[in-house]
């Protein structure tokens, strides 16, 4: 992207998954270890499990207003062509942006193992909705999209909307855009919280441009160690243990050194008589 036309940051959106980012049992965003987040993000790429793309309506809107979406390893940044003002760090969009404009970005899970290491399904009945502005059709409690400094973050399960709201939202989507949809990031020029607005009420960029985040949790399971020769159960952990791609969970039993960690490709869902999942087990085959 050329910066000859003075493109300025409008906002940043980060999408984190703790399965890829946590270091064993330590959360990557542990405030007591600030260097860990930087280290883990160097190995992270959200595009390994998630596709992010603007809606067709948003693409046309951004094109007309000289706004560019630039994807990166942790999400994306919106840049806007803008001019200097008399105040350092404050810019005026080259083309005026309406205070009522809204930019929508669609999320699609691309990893077939996603549900094994995540706490949510890859294609929910109603897609998750992450926004800086409460829809007019939502009459109850609404969880506004988190900003980067929010700890703890809102559980992704709380970003639900009613069927009526989704029906209204989906009127702007094509049939292909709705297929397999995991979530929608909807960013309004004027947010419910002023500091989370893309522009101030004068139509200028914010002195501190907002950085939003969506954070997914990693699944925890009971770990069952099975004999690699005949599949008999050797040991089952008495507590839930986290699934992580990086680091060491450090589980052990029978005084043996740390055992192998579970991987998300071997899960067993134990159900009760009515079909409700009551236990999730990771199978780990070892030589006894």
Phi, psi and omega per residue, in radians:
X1 nan 2.231 -3.139
X2 -1.390 2.441 3.121
X3 -1.837 0.234 3.131
X4 -1.100 -0.436 -3.122
X5 -1.684 0.245 3.084
X6 0.996 1.191 3.008
X7 -1.454 2.345 -3.115
X8 -2.085 2.660 -3.134
X9 -1.155 2.276 3.055
X10 -1.697 -0.762 3.060
X11 -2.945 2.894 3.088
X12 -2.208 2.486 3.096
X13 -2.239 2.127 3.090
X14 -1.921 2.408 3.094
X15 -2.123 1.966 -3.043
X16 -1.919 2.527 2.996
X17 -2.246 2.150 -3.051
X18 -1.193 -0.358 3.077
X19 -1.066 -0.720 -3.116
X20 -1.498 -0.433 -2.958
X21 -1.795 -0.532 3.134
X22 -1.140 2.636 3.101
X23 -1.849 1.620 -3.023
X24 1.100 -2.181 -3.142
X25 -1.521 -0.086 -3.111
X26 -1.583 2.234 3.107
X27 -1.180 2.465 -3.105
X28 -1.166 -0.411 -3.103
X29 -1.796 0.481 3.094
X30 -1.117 2.040 -3.088
X31 -1.112 -0.397 3.137
X32 -1.349 -0.190 3.139
X33 -2.351 1.237 -3.017
X34 -1.097 -0.407 -3.129
X35 -1.305 -0.390 -3.068
X36 -1.097 -0.731 -3.119
X37 -1.020 -0.809 3.131
X38 -1.079 -0.751 -3.135
X39 -1.103 -0.772 -3.085
X40 -1.219 -0.626 -3.138
X41 -1.177 -0.432 3.102
X42 -1.156 -0.412 -3.140
X43 -1.740 -0.009 -2.946
X44 -1.722 2.535 3.011
X45 -2.597 1.853 -3.085
X46 -1.059 -0.448 -3.108
X47 -1.265 -0.087 3.080
X48 -1.301 -0.304 3.139
X49 -2.390 -0.113 -3.023
X50 -2.457 2.328 3.027
X51 -1.755 2.344 -3.137
X52 -2.141 2.221 3.096
X53 -2.645 2.536 3.092
X54 -1.243 2.666 3.040
X55 -1.179 2.817 3.115
X56 -1.042 -0.688 3.118
X57 -1.096 -0.739 -3.130
X58 -1.179 -0.675 3.108
X59 -1.019 -0.755 3.126
X60 -1.162 -0.712 -3.127
X61 -1.127 -0.789 -3.132
X62 -1.149 -0.675 3.133
X63 -1.076 -0.732 -3.127
X64 -1.238 -0.403 -3.098
X65 -1.892 0.241 3.085
X66 0.993 0.819 3.054
X67 -1.939 2.333 -3.097
X68 -2.088 2.361 3.052
X69 -1.717 2.184 3.117
X70 -2.096 1.968 3.132
X71 -1.410 2.601 3.081
X72 -2.404 -2.991 -3.023
X73 -1.253 -0.313 -3.141
X74 -2.017 0.042 3.142
X75 2.738 -2.156 3.121
X76 -2.757 2.850 3.099
X77 -2.208 2.442 3.010
X78 -1.771 2.231 3.092
X79 -1.983 2.542 3.132
X80 -2.273 2.401 3.088
X81 -1.230 2.170 -3.000
X82 -2.571 2.815 -3.128
X83 -1.923 2.708 3.067
X84 -1.149 2.683 2.993
X85 -2.115 -3.082 -3.130
X86 -1.289 -0.175 3.141
X87 -1.847 2.167 3.123
X88 -1.034 2.340 3.097
X89 1.462 -0.030 3.090
X90 -2.002 2.298 -3.051
X91 -2.269 2.669 3.125
X92 -1.871 2.137 3.118
X93 -0.938 2.427 3.128
X94 -1.036 -0.664 3.079
X95 -2.048 2.230 -3.098
X96 -1.017 2.417 3.114
X97 -1.903 2.285 -3.132
X98 -1.148 2.459 3.115
X99 -1.141 -0.292 -3.115
X100 -1.735 0.041 -3.113
X101 -1.199 2.663 -3.096
X102 -2.468 2.371 -3.107
X103 -2.036 2.169 -3.033
X104 -2.013 2.364 -3.120
X105 -2.233 2.337 -3.021
X106 -1.764 2.475 -3.114
X107 -2.024 2.279 3.116
X108 -2.286 2.240 3.094
X109 -1.320 2.293 -3.111
X110 -1.989 -0.173 -3.111
X111 -1.651 2.075 -3.122
X112 -1.110 -0.321 3.116
X113 -1.617 0.051 -3.043
X114 -0.877 -0.807 -3.079
X115 -1.193 -0.405 3.139
X116 -1.251 -0.562 -3.129
X117 -1.913 0.113 -3.127
X118 -2.035 2.839 3.138
X119 -1.607 -0.020 -3.126
X120 -2.287 2.840 3.138
X121 -1.392 2.825 -3.106
X122 -1.391 -0.468 3.118
X123 -2.318 1.502 -3.136
X124 -1.226 2.779 3.116
X125 -1.027 -0.731 3.037
X126 -2.120 2.090 -3.099
X127 -0.995 2.591 3.047
X128 -1.148 2.592 -3.031
X129 -2.241 1.974 -3.095
X130 -1.942 1.997 -3.041
X131 -2.573 2.698 3.056
X132 -1.626 0.123 3.130
X133 -2.512 2.251 -3.132
X134 -1.227 2.225 3.086
X135 -1.092 2.545 -3.118
X136 -1.094 -0.423 -3.107
X137 -1.450 -0.166 3.115
X138 -1.534 1.947 -3.061
X139 -1.667 -0.319 -3.118
X140 -1.688 -2.733 3.123
X141 -1.185 2.395 3.136
X142 -2.219 2.273 3.127
X143 -1.593 1.976 3.099
X144 -1.290 2.560 -3.138
X145 -0.967 2.404 -3.140
X146 -1.189 2.728 2.945
X147 -1.816 2.915 -2.984
X148 -0.968 -0.617 -3.045
X149 -1.482 -0.029 -3.133
X150 -1.269 1.998 3.036
X151 -2.473 2.155 -0.018
X152 -1.282 2.735 3.141
X153 -1.511 2.842 3.108
X154 -1.202 2.270 3.086
X155 -1.010 2.441 -3.076
X156 -1.053 -0.512 3.133
X157 -1.088 -0.356 -3.134
X158 -1.437 -0.092 3.136
X159 -1.599 0.843 3.125
X160 -1.708 2.698 3.061
X161 -2.291 2.841 -3.126
X162 -1.283 2.807 3.098
X163 -1.061 -0.622 3.139
X164 -1.156 -0.717 3.106
X165 -1.106 -0.775 -3.130
X166 -1.137 -0.632 3.092
X167 -1.040 -0.719 3.117
X168 -1.186 -0.802 -3.133
X169 -1.087 -0.745 -3.031
X170 -1.277 -0.167 3.065
X171 -1.088 -0.403 3.136
X172 -1.571 -0.015 -3.091
X173 -1.872 2.582 3.048
X174 -1.400 2.916 3.139
X175 -1.089 -0.633 3.126
X176 -1.225 -0.588 3.119
X177 -1.208 -0.535 -3.128
X178 -1.385 -0.332 -3.062
X179 -1.260 2.151 3.085
X180 1.208 0.420 -3.036
X181 -1.341 2.208 3.105
X182 -1.561 -0.752 -3.092
X183 -2.860 2.941 3.126
X184 -2.264 2.251 2.972
X185 -1.781 2.040 -3.081
X186 -2.077 2.011 -3.071
X187 -2.025 2.072 3.140
X188 -1.668 2.580 3.094
X189 -1.021 -0.767 3.077
X190 -1.903 1.986 -3.093
X191 -1.614 2.976 3.059
X192 -1.192 -0.563 3.038
X193 -1.827 2.117 -2.985
X194 -0.937 -0.726 -3.095
X195 -1.196 -0.261 3.120
X196 -1.687 0.112 3.077
X197 -1.312 2.572 3.121
X198 -1.251 -0.585 3.078
X199 -2.329 2.743 3.065
X200 -1.375 3.109 -3.051
X201 -1.204 -0.204 3.061
X202 -1.587 -0.042 3.136
X203 1.511 0.246 -3.137
X204 -1.781 2.784 3.094
X205 -1.172 2.693 3.130
X206 -1.261 2.560 3.067
X207 -1.034 -0.696 3.015
X208 -2.061 1.861 -3.091
X209 -1.200 2.442 -3.052
X210 -1.217 2.481 3.003
X211 -2.057 1.950 -3.114
X212 -1.663 2.798 3.056
X213 -2.550 2.588 2.971
X214 -2.120 2.233 -3.057
X215 -2.230 2.178 3.140
X216 -1.797 2.488 -3.138
X217 -1.597 2.693 3.065
X218 -1.542 2.563 -3.126
X219 -1.236 2.582 2.986
X220 -1.997 2.462 -3.098
X221 -2.428 2.885 2.915
X222 -1.423 2.411 -3.119
X223 -1.769 2.109 3.106
X224 -1.893 2.091 3.097
X225 -1.637 2.140 -3.056
X226 -2.030 2.573 3.092
X227 -1.182 2.182 -3.075
X228 -1.137 -0.354 -3.100
X229 -1.465 -0.713 -3.068
X230 -2.264 -0.012 3.073
X231 1.363 0.141 3.129
X232 -1.266 2.621 -3.115
X233 -1.287 2.230 3.079
X234 -1.729 -0.755 -3.085
X235 -2.830 2.526 3.033
X236 -2.225 2.300 -3.122
X237 -1.104 2.430 -3.131
X238 -1.331 -0.260 -3.118
X239 -2.256 2.875 3.077
X240 -1.252 2.472 3.123
X241 -2.227 2.575 -3.047
X242 -1.393 2.574 2.983
X243 -1.626 2.212 -3.137
X244 -2.454 2.623 3.094
X245 -1.469 -0.551 -3.051
X246 -2.104 2.640 3.089
X247 1.510 3.120 -3.086
X248 -2.109 2.206 3.084
X249 -1.310 -0.578 3.021
X250 1.351 0.604 3.123
X251 -1.437 2.489 3.115
X252 -2.519 2.810 3.015
X253 -2.681 2.877 -3.085
X254 0.801 0.654 3.060
X255 1.107 0.087 3.103
X256 -1.307 2.700 3.103
X257 -0.980 2.918 -3.052
X258 -0.827 2.272 -3.090
X259 -1.438 2.883 3.092
X260 -1.086 2.532 3.129
X261 -1.489 2.730 3.113
X262 -1.276 2.619 3.053
X263 -2.069 2.739 -3.007
X264 -1.360 0.031 -3.069
X265 -1.553 -0.090 3.125
X266 -2.292 1.569 3.133
X267 -2.074 2.486 3.051
X268 -2.152 2.237 3.126
X269 -1.813 2.012 3.131
X270 -1.566 2.231 -3.074
X271 -2.082 2.681 3.060
X272 -1.499 -3.020 -3.072
X273 -1.079 -0.454 -3.121
X274 -1.609 0.032 3.110
X275 1.590 0.085 3.121
X276 -1.409 2.311 3.126
X277 -1.219 2.164 -3.136
X278 -1.948 -0.264 -3.136
X279 -2.700 2.456 3.029
X280 -2.075 2.170 -3.024
X281 -2.091 2.360 2.984
X282 -1.714 2.245 3.123
X283 -1.662 2.301 -3.139
X284 -2.270 2.041 -3.108
X285 -1.614 2.234 -3.112
X286 -2.363 2.833 3.018
X287 -1.527 2.061 -3.064
X288 -1.372 nan nan
